[in-house]
Amino acid sequence: MAGFVRRTMRLRYVLCIFAVSALVGVSFLRTRTELFVKARWTLNAISLSLNQRLDLRDRPVRPPQDYLATHIDYEDENRHLAEVAFWPSPPSAGLIRNGAKGNFPVTNPKYTTYRLVNPRDSYIIGDYVNVTIQARDQHNQPKTFGGDYFQVKVYSNSTNSSAAGRVKDHRNGTYTARFRLYWPGEVYFRVVLVHPAEGCFLLKHILKTCPLRLTFRSAFQGQDNYTEESECNVWLEPGTPHCDYSDPYAGVTWVCDKPRTLSCDRRVNHWVDYEASLAYCPLSDEQKDLIDIEGQSFKAVLAGSPEFVHVKAMGKTMLSLLPRPRCAPGLPDPHPAMGYFIKDIWTSTVCKTRHFKSSQYLDCLQNNELYFMGDSTGRQWFEFLVDTLRFKHMNTDPFITRRAGPHLAINEKRNITVRFRVHGYPLRTGGLNVSHVNFLAREIDTLHGGPGYVLVISVWAHFTSFHLDIYIERMRAIRAAILRLLSRSPGTLVVLKTANTRTGIPRLNSDWYAHVLDRLLRKLYENLQVVILDVWDLTLAHRNRDEIHPIRDVVRQEVQLLLSFVCPDYETQKA
């Protein structure tokens, strides 16, 4: 009888565990191989529809790590993500998909122009102005549909002043660019065609047909330094044995072909194989012409009228017209710009930014710990602080690389600690020791957090050459970890750095891809008490050319913006 009772209790225990697992969406019965197959199925099942929105509604709901975010309706969120990722397709979509052969209209920067709406002799600080863009094709005929990607700004070289604008697509070949005038003098317009509508469709098509546009390799090491290499990626073709390094808890799928003789646990390093990647996603010459100008994005400057407008101060300063709140998490985005430069100094329109002298950085950061996680654009902030404030590096492992970390630096006198860690695969970084990789969701789970702790996350630059779903899964897992951190350690300041503008090979690095990721990031984190630190407008507005790694003067302004949230009440000289 006692044995029967014990068996009954065990059965009840097992059933209870199974029921709880079902409630939270965790299946202990799935193997890593099944997770890998599921990940690949997901990539194919939810790839971008060529003529419809990104369809995420049939994605498998996987909320185990989001147990703190019980308010999240995944089906509803997928629908909203599809809306922000939507981009209209041109009538020539079928031709472009099949090699872009034939004669069809393509937006041409030579004939596409802008004009100022209701021009006046002069304007005053704080005025809004609208510019109409008329897209025209290679035959100088007006386009009758939308989908072109423009970047716009106003600037004055005489004072190193500039600000980005916003573009509205009317879906009929015309666009409205809206600006606000923040400083006096002659203010010039700059309207840039980044990609024609036909090029944007091709980039969207590439997302479906080439969800992976880079490949990677790893070395496996045996006795006496004997090594074997194999290919690695988010997923690989089935049919051959794989080593599975996936971590569903962290939103990561990663596999390598199993080496010929060595075991999977002998993997020692990781690098991107650019040469082999050239074979991925081949494009016809006609397709390349839709997105490239000598291998770079279009980014063609348009002509228009007038070139500039006269702006008068009339006794006003822009700051007197901006009712800006204290810098804090959860602030809404302003319109039409996140801020503006005057004399190369950035002033946010989101909140009351502070402009710190180098000597004031230490006062602001005293008794604080800052952890920068993600890509090299976030590492730039870590390096700027370490170099500017001459922090002491504490790394002792000779195999730690500058690009990947992990890095630790301190100022003992002021009790300041700064760290950096890369976000894990996919990574274009070369020569990475795999023992130094820890995926961000798991790393965030180790943090103590609390007041005086600042977590800065920058995840985008290595994801532009992959399907959007890979980015969404990673950012959902990071979001869940952030929710756990804020739950156990209230007062932690969490900052998510946005993407910045850049140049590069469009099929891998186009600003269009980064722009879509940026929109997804804002939607995924819009209702959290975190800071979405916008540097997209900042880098778009600056007079320097677009670079994946902005120049030091730009990084300084980005760090100043960060410190405005770290020390919102610190009294400095206001710009």
C-alpha positions in Angstrom: 0.0 0.0 0.0 2.8 2.4 0.9 4.5 1.7 -2.4 1.3 2.4 -4.2 0.9 5.7 -2.4 4.5 6.7 -3.2 3.9 5.8 -6.9 0.7 7.8 -6.9 2.4 10.8 -5.3 5.2 10.6 -7.9 2.6 10.5 -10.7 0.9 13.5 -9.3 4.2 15.3 -9.0 5.1 14.5 -12.6 1.6 15.7 -13.8 2.0 18.9 -11.8 5.4 19.6 -13.3 4.0 18.9 -16.8 1.0 21.2 -16.2 3.3 24.0 -15.0 5.6 23.5 -18.0 2.6 23.8 -20.3 1.5 27.0 -18.6 4.8 28.7 -19.0 5.4 27.3 -22.5 8.5 25.2 -21.6 8.8 21.8 -23.1 11.3 19.6 -21.4 10.8 17.0 -24.0 12.3 18.9 -26.9 15.9 18.2 -27.7 18.4 20.7 -29.0 18.1 19.2 -32.4 14.3 19.8 -32.4 14.9 23.4 -31.3 17.3 23.9 -34.2 14.8 22.5 -36.7 12.1 24.7 -35.2 14.3 27.7 -35.5 14.9 27.0 -39.2 11.2 26.4 -39.8 10.5 29.7 -38.1 12.8 31.5 -40.4 11.1 30.1 -43.5 7.6 30.3 -42.1 7.7 34.0 -41.2 9.9 35.5 -43.8 8.8 38.7 -45.4 5.9 38.5 -47.7 6.9 40.2 -51.0 3.6 42.0 -51.3 2.3 42.0 -47.7 3.3 43.0 -44.2 5.9 40.9 -42.3 3.6 38.1 -41.1 4.5 37.3 -37.5 1.0 36.2 -36.5 1.8 32.4 -36.8 5.0 32.6 -34.9 5.2 30.0 -32.0 4.6 31.8 -28.7 7.5 31.2 -26.5 7.0 33.1 -23.2 9.0 31.0 -20.6 11.5 33.8 -19.9 8.9 36.5 -20.2 7.0 35.3 -17.1 7.4 38.7 -15.5 5.7 40.3 -18.5 2.4 38.6 -18.2 0.7 41.6 -19.8 2.3 40.8 -23.2 -0.1 39.5 -25.8 2.3 37.9 -28.3 -0.2 37.6 -31.1 -1.0 41.3 -30.7 2.7 42.2 -30.5 3.5 40.2 -33.6 0.8 42.2 -35.4 2.3 45.5 -34.3 5.8 44.4 -35.3 4.5 43.5 -38.7 3.0 47.0 -39.0 6.3 48.8 -38.1 8.3 46.5 -40.4 5.9 47.1 -43.3 7.3 48.7 -46.5 5.2 49.2 -49.6 6.2 47.3 -52.8 6.4 48.8 -56.3 4.4 47.5 -59.3 7.6 46.1 -60.7 8.1 43.7 -57.8 7.8 40.6 -60.0 10.4 41.8 -62.4 12.8 42.8 -59.6 12.3 39.4 -58.0 13.2 37.7 -61.2 16.5 39.5 -61.9 15.3 43.1 -62.6 15.4 42.5 -66.3 13.3 44.6 -68.6 12.3 48.3 -68.7 10.4 49.5 -65.6 10.4 52.9 -63.8 13.1 53.4 -61.2 13.3 56.5 -59.0 16.2 58.6 -60.4 18.0 61.1 -58.2 18.9 63.2 -61.2 15.2 64.1 -61.8 13.8 63.7 -58.3 13.5 67.1 -56.7 12.1 68.9 -53.7 10.4 72.3 -53.2 9.5 74.3 -50.2 5.8 74.5 -49.4 4.4 78.0 -49.0 7.8 79.8 -49.0 8.2 83.1 -47.1 10.9 85.7 -47.2 12.0 84.8 -43.7 11.2 82.6 -40.7 11.8 82.8 -37.0 13.3 80.3 -34.6 10.8 77.6 -33.7 8.9 77.7 -37.0 8.1 74.4 -38.8 8.6 74.1 -42.5 7.5 71.5 -45.0 9.2 70.4 -48.2 7.5 68.3 -50.9 9.6 65.7 -52.7 8.5 64.6 -56.1 9.9 61.2 -57.1 10.6 60.9 -60.9 12.0 57.9 -62.9 14.9 57.6 -65.3 12.6 59.0 -68.1 11.8 62.1 -66.0 8.3 60.9 -65.5 6.6 61.5 -62.1 6.2 58.3 -60.0 2.7 57.4 -59.0 3.5 55.1 -56.0 5.6 55.3 -52.9 8.3 53.2 -51.2 11.4 55.4 -51.7 13.7 55.8 -48.7 14.9 59.3 -48.0 17.0 60.9 -45.3 16.6 64.6 -44.7 18.1 67.4 -42.6 18.6 71.1 -42.3 22.0 72.6 -41.6 24.2 75.7 -41.4 27.9 75.1 -42.0 28.9 78.5 -40.7 27.9 77.5 -37.2 28.2 73.7 -37.5 24.4 73.5 -36.8 22.1 70.8 -38.1 18.9 68.8 -37.3 17.2 65.8 -38.9 13.7 65.9 -40.3 10.9 63.4 -40.8 9.5 62.1 -44.1 5.9 61.1 -44.7 5.2 58.8 -47.7 1.9 59.7 -49.4 2.1 56.5 -51.5 1.6 58.4 -54.8 5.1 59.4 -55.7 5.2 62.5 -53.4 6.6 62.8 -49.9 6.5 65.5 -47.3 9.7 66.3 -45.3 9.0 68.2 -42.1 11.6 70.3 -40.2 11.8 72.6 -37.3 14.1 75.6 -37.4 16.3 75.7 -34.3 18.8 78.4 -34.9 19.1 81.8 -36.8 20.9 82.5 -40.1 20.8 80.8 -43.5 19.5 77.3 -43.0 20.0 74.9 -45.9 18.1 71.8 -46.9 19.7 68.4 -47.6 17.4 65.7 -49.1 19.1 62.4 -49.8 17.7 59.4 -51.7 19.1 56.5 -49.8 17.4 53.8 -51.9 14.7 54.0 -54.6 11.5 52.1 -54.0 12.7 49.4 -56.3 15.9 49.1 -54.3 14.0 48.9 -51.0 11.9 46.1 -52.5 15.0 44.2 -53.5 16.4 44.5 -49.9 13.0 43.2 -48.6 13.2 40.4 -51.1 16.7 39.5 -50.0 15.3 39.1 -46.5 13.1 36.4 -47.7 15.3 34.6 -50.2 18.6 35.1 -48.3 17.8 35.2 -44.6 21.5 34.6 -43.9 23.9 36.7 -45.9 27.1 36.0 -44.0 28.8 32.8 -42.9 31.2 32.1 -40.2 33.8 29.5 -39.1 35.2 28.0 -36.0 38.4 26.1 -35.1 38.3 23.0 -33.0 41.6 22.1 -31.2 42.8 18.7 -30.2 46.0 17.4 -28.7 49.4 18.9 -29.8 47.5 21.9 -31.3 45.9 19.8 -33.9 43.0 21.8 -35.4 40.0 21.3 -37.6 37.7 24.0 -39.0 34.0 24.0 -39.8 31.2 26.3 -40.9 28.9 27.9 -38.4 25.7 30.0 -38.6 22.3 30.6 -37.2 21.3 27.4 -39.1 22.9 25.2 -41.6 21.7 22.8 -44.2 20.4 19.5 -42.7 21.9 16.2 -43.7 25.2 16.4 -41.9 26.0 16.1 -38.2 26.0 19.4 -36.3 27.3 20.8 -33.1 24.4 22.8 -31.5 25.4 25.7 -29.3 21.9 27.2 -29.2 20.5 28.8 -26.1 16.7 29.3 -26.4 16.6 30.9 -23.0 18.8 33.7 -24.4 17.0 33.8 -27.8 20.0 32.4 -29.6 20.2 29.7 -32.2 23.8 28.8 -33.3 25.2 25.6 -34.9 28.4 24.5 -36.5 29.1 21.6 -38.8 30.6 18.8 -36.7 34.4 18.6 -37.2 35.7 15.5 -38.9 37.3 13.8 -35.9 37.1 16.2 -32.9 34.2 16.5 -30.5 32.0 19.6 -30.3 33.4 20.7 -26.9 36.8 21.3 -28.6 35.7 24.5 -30.2 38.1 27.3 -29.4 37.4 30.4 -31.6 35.1 32.1 -34.1 35.5 34.4 -37.1 33.5 35.7 -40.0 34.3 34.3 -43.4 33.7 37.1 -45.8 35.2 35.3 -48.8 32.8 32.4 -48.5 30.0 34.8 -47.9 30.4 36.3 -51.4 28.6 33.2 -52.7 25.6 33.9 -50.6 22.7 35.7 -52.2 24.0 36.3 -55.7 22.4 39.3 -57.5 22.2 40.1 -61.2 23.9 43.3 -62.4 20.5 44.9 -62.9 19.6 44.1 -59.3 22.8 45.5 -58.0 22.2 48.7 -59.8 19.0 49.2 -57.8 20.9 49.4 -54.5 24.5 50.2 -55.3 26.5 53.0 -56.5 30.0 51.6 -56.8 29.3 49.1 -54.0 27.8 51.7 -51.6 24.2 52.8 -50.9 22.8 55.3 -53.2 22.7 58.2 -50.7 22.3 60.7 -53.6 21.8 64.3 -52.8 18.8 65.8 -54.5 18.4 69.3 -56.1 15.6 71.6 -55.1 14.3 75.0 -54.4 15.1 77.0 -52.5 18.5 75.8 -51.3 18.1 77.6 -48.0 15.8 79.9 -45.9 16.5 82.9 -43.8 15.8 82.4 -40.1 15.6 85.3 -37.5 16.0 85.0 -33.8 13.5 87.8 -32.9 14.9 87.8 -29.4 14.1 84.1 -28.9 16.3 81.1 -28.2 15.2 77.6 -29.0 15.6 76.5 -25.4 13.0 79.0 -24.3 10.5 77.4 -26.7 11.2 73.8 -25.6 9.2 72.6 -22.6 11.6 69.7 -21.9 11.1 67.4 -18.9 13.9 66.0 -16.7 15.7 63.1 -18.4 14.2 59.9 -17.2 13.1 56.5 -18.6 9.8 56.3 -20.5 9.7 59.6 -22.2 7.9 59.9 -25.6 9.6 60.7 -28.8 9.2 64.3 -30.0 8.4 65.4 -33.6 10.0 66.1 -36.0 13.5 65.6 -34.5 15.1 64.2 -31.4 17.5 67.1 -31.1 19.8 69.5 -32.9 23.4 70.5 -33.2 24.7 74.1 -32.6 28.5 74.5 -32.8 28.7 70.7 -32.9 27.0 70.4 -29.5 23.9 68.3 -29.3 20.8 69.5 -27.5 18.0 66.9 -27.1 14.4 67.9 -27.7 13.4 64.8 -25.6 14.6 66.1 -22.2 16.8 68.6 -20.5 20.3 67.4 -21.6 23.3 68.4 -19.6 26.6 69.4 -21.2 29.5 68.1 -19.0 33.0 69.2 -19.0 35.5 66.4 -18.8 36.3 67.3 -15.2 32.6 66.9 -14.3 32.3 63.3 -15.6 33.9 61.9 -12.5 31.5 63.9 -10.2 28.5 62.5 -12.2 29.8 58.9 -12.2 31.0 58.7 -8.7 29.8 55.5 -6.9 28.3 54.2 -10.1 28.8 51.0 -12.1 28.2 51.1 -15.9 28.0 47.9 -17.9 28.0 48.3 -21.7 26.8 45.2 -23.5 26.4 44.6 -27.2 28.3 45.7 -30.3 31.3 47.9 -31.1 29.2 51.1 -31.3 28.5 50.6 -27.6 32.1 49.7 -26.9 33.0 53.1 -28.3 31.3 54.6 -25.3 33.1 52.4 -22.9 36.5 53.2 -24.5 35.7 56.9 -24.6 35.1 57.0 -20.8 38.1 54.8 -20.1 40.4 57.0 -22.2 39.0 60.3 -21.2 39.0 59.6 -17.5 42.1 57.4 -17.5 40.5 54.4 -15.8 42.7 51.5 -14.8 42.2 48.4 -16.9 41.8 45.3 -14.8 41.9 42.6 -17.5 44.6 39.9 -16.8 43.6 37.3 -19.5 46.0 37.7 -22.4 43.5 36.1 -24.8 40.9 38.8 -24.3 40.6 40.8 -27.5 39.8 44.5 -27.6 36.8 44.0 -29.9 35.0 41.3 -27.9 36.1 41.7 -24.3 35.0 41.1 -21.6 36.6 44.3 -20.3 36.8 45.8 -16.8 38.2 49.2 -15.8 37.9 51.1 -12.5 38.6 54.4 -10.7 39.2 53.3 -7.1 39.3 56.8 -5.7 35.8 57.7 -7.0 34.4 54.1 -6.8 33.5 53.9 -10.5 33.4 50.7 -12.4 32.9 50.3 -16.2 32.6 47.1 -18.1 32.0 45.9 -21.6 30.9 42.6 -23.1 30.0 41.7 -26.7 26.5 40.3 -27.3 27.5 36.9 -28.7 26.7 35.3 -32.1 26.2 36.4 -34.8 29.4 38.4 -34.7 31.5 39.7 -37.5 34.4 40.0 -35.1 37.5 37.9 -35.9 39.7 35.8 -33.7 37.1 35.6 -30.8 37.9 33.1 -28.1 34.6 31.3 -27.5 35.2 30.9 -23.8 34.6 34.7 -23.5 31.1 34.6 -24.9 28.1 34.8 -22.7 24.8 35.7 -24.2 23.3 38.9 -22.9 20.1 37.5 -21.3 22.1 35.2 -19.1 24.7 37.9 -18.3 21.9 40.3 -17.3 20.6 37.6 -14.9 23.9 37.7 -13.0 23.8 41.5 -12.4 23.0 42.9 -8.9 21.6 46.1 -10.3 19.9 48.7 -8.1 20.5 52.5 -7.7 23.8 53.5 -9.1 23.9 50.7 -11.6 23.6 51.6 -15.3 23.1 48.9 -18.0 23.7 50.1 -21.6 22.7 47.7 -24.4 23.5 48.2 -28.1 22.4 45.4 -30.4 21.9 46.1 -34.1 25.1 46.3 -36.2 25.7 42.6 -36.5 22.0 41.8 -37.2 21.5 43.8 -40.4 22.6 40.8 -42.5 20.1 38.4 -41.0 16.4 37.8 -41.1 14.4 40.1 -38.8 13.1 37.1 -36.8 16.6 36.5 -35.5 16.8 40.0 -34.1 13.3 39.8 -32.6 14.0 36.6 -30.8 17.2 38.0 -29.3 15.6 41.3 -28.2 12.7 39.5 -26.7 15.0 37.4 -24.5 17.0 40.5 -23.5 13.7 42.2 -22.7 12.7 39.4 -20.4 16.1 39.5 -18.7 15.7 43.3 -18.2 12.2 42.8 -16.7 13.7 40.3 -14.2 16.5 42.7 -13.4 14.1 45.6 -12.8 11.9 43.3 -10.7 14.7 42.2 -8.3 16.6 45.5 -8.4 14.4 48.5 -8.7 16.3 51.7 -9.4 18.5 50.1 -12.1 18.9 52.5 -15.0 18.5 50.5 -18.3 19.5 52.2 -21.5 19.0 50.9 -25.0 21.1 52.6 -27.6 19.5 52.9 -31.1 21.3 52.2 -34.4 23.3 55.0 -36.1 23.6 55.8 -39.7 26.4 54.3 -41.8 27.7 53.4 -45.2 28.6 50.0 -46.5 27.6 47.1 -48.8 23.8 47.5 -49.0 22.8 43.8 -49.0 24.6 43.5 -45.7 24.7 46.9 -44.1 22.1 49.2 -45.6 20.6 52.0 -43.5 17.3 50.6 -44.7 17.9 47.4 -42.7 19.1 49.4 -39.7 16.1 51.7 -39.9 13.7 48.7 -39.8 15.6 47.2 -36.8 15.4 50.5 -35.1 11.6 50.6 -35.5 11.3 47.1 -34.2 13.4 48.0 -31.1 11.2 50.9 -30.3 8.0 48.8 -30.6 9.4 45.9 -28.5 10.5 48.2 -25.6 7.9 51.0 -25.9 6.1 50.3 -22.7 9.0 49.5 -20.4 10.6 51.9 -17.9 13.8 52.0 -19.9 15.6 54.7 -21.8 15.6 54.5 -25.6 18.6 56.6 -26.3 18.3 57.9 -29.8 21.5 58.4 -31.7 19.9 57.8 -35.1 18.9 61.5 -35.5 22.2 62.6 -33.8 24.4 60.8 -36.4 22.0 61.6 -39.3 22.1 65.3 -38.4 25.9 65.6 -37.9 28.0 67.2 -40.6 30.5 64.3 -40.6 29.9 61.5 -43.1 27.9 58.4 -42.0 30.2 55.9 -40.3 29.5 52.7 -38.5 32.0 54.0 -35.8 31.3 57.8 -35.5 34.2 60.1 -35.0 35.2 61.0 -31.4 33.3 64.4 -31.4 30.1 62.5 -32.1 30.8 59.9 -29.5 31.4 62.6 -27.0 27.9 64.0 -27.7 26.4 60.5 -27.4 28.1 60.0 -24.0 26.9 63.5 -22.9 23.4 62.4 -23.7 23.8 59.2 -21.7 25.1 61.1 -18.7 22.1 63.4 -18.8 20.1 60.3 -17.8 22.6 59.1 -15.3 22.8 62.5 -13.6 19.7 64.4 -14.7 19.9 66.8 -11.8 23.6 67.6 -12.1 24.0 71.3 -12.5 26.1 72.2 -15.6 26.3 75.0 -18.0 23.4 74.7 -20.3 23.8 75.0 -24.0 
